[in-house]
């Protein structure tokens, strides 16, 4: 894989993992005031979620790169005309 492919793999996996991690550890405030959206969480823990997402994305990119490097996984689909 080239560095460009590593970057694309990391970016795509990072966004997918972020949307998977975002709902964790959310507590909705039941006593919200009238001007506050009732579905908004008390604390977002966004910095922790971003670090967790980055760590998992780096790990997944490394695993995918190793699978492709050792010919266990191939992303190439040959065309037959």
C-alpha positions as CSV (number, residue, x, y, z in Angstrom):
1,X,0.0,0.0,0.0
2,X,1.2,3.5,-0.7
3,X,1.0,6.4,1.8
4,X,-2.0,7.8,0.0
5,X,-3.8,4.5,0.5
6,X,-2.8,4.4,4.2
7,X,-4.2,7.9,4.5
8,X,-7.5,7.1,2.8
9,X,-7.9,3.9,4.8
10,X,-7.3,5.8,8.1
11,X,-9.7,8.6,7.3
12,X,-12.5,6.3,6.2
13,X,-12.0,4.0,9.2
14,X,-11.7,7.0,11.6
15,X,-15.1,8.4,10.5
16,X,-16.8,5.0,10.7
17,X,-15.4,4.3,14.2
18,X,-16.3,7.9,15.3
19,X,-20.0,7.3,14.5
20,X,-19.8,4.0,16.3
21,X,-18.2,5.5,19.5
22,X,-20.3,8.7,19.8
23,X,-23.3,7.2,21.5
24,X,-21.3,5.6,24.3
25,X,-21.4,7.1,27.7
26,X,-24.2,9.6,27.0
27,X,-26.5,10.5,29.8
28,X,-29.5,12.7,29.1
29,X,-30.5,15.3,31.6
30,X,-34.1,14.6,32.6
31,X,-34.5,17.9,34.4
32,X,-33.6,20.1,31.4
33,X,-34.9,23.6,31.3
34,X,-37.3,24.8,28.6
35,X,-34.6,26.5,26.4
36,X,-32.4,23.4,26.4
37,X,-32.9,20.6,23.9
38,X,-34.1,17.5,25.9
39,X,-32.0,15.0,23.9
40,X,-28.7,16.8,24.6
41,X,-26.3,14.9,26.8
42,X,-25.1,16.3,30.2
43,X,-21.4,15.7,29.3
44,X,-20.1,14.9,25.8
45,X,-16.7,13.4,26.7
46,X,-15.7,14.4,23.2
47,X,-12.0,14.6,23.7
48,X,-11.9,11.1,25.1
49,X,-14.0,9.8,22.3
50,X,-11.8,11.4,19.7
51,X,-8.7,9.8,21.3
52,X,-10.3,6.4,21.4
53,X,-11.5,6.8,17.8
54,X,-8.0,7.7,16.7
55,X,-6.4,4.8,18.5
56,X,-8.8,2.2,17.1
57,X,-8.5,3.7,13.6
58,X,-4.6,3.5,13.8
59,X,-4.9,-0.1,14.9
60,X,-7.4,-1.1,12.2
61,X,-5.3,0.6,9.5
62,X,-2.3,-1.3,10.7
63,X,-4.1,-4.6,10.7
64,X,-5.6,-4.0,7.2
65,X,-2.1,-3.0,5.9
66,X,-0.6,-6.2,7.3
67,X,-3.3,-8.4,5.8
68,X,-2.8,-6.8,2.4
69,X,1.0,-7.0,2.7
70,X,1.0,-10.7,3.5
71,X,-1.5,-11.5,0.7
72,X,-4.2,-12.7,3.2
73,X,-6.6,-10.0,1.9
74,X,-6.7,-8.6,-1.6
75,X,-8.6,-5.5,-2.6
76,X,-7.9,-6.1,-6.3
77,X,-10.7,-7.5,-8.4
78,X,-9.6,-8.6,-11.9
79,X,-11.7,-7.7,-14.8
80,X,-12.7,-10.4,-17.2
81,X,-13.9,-9.2,-20.6
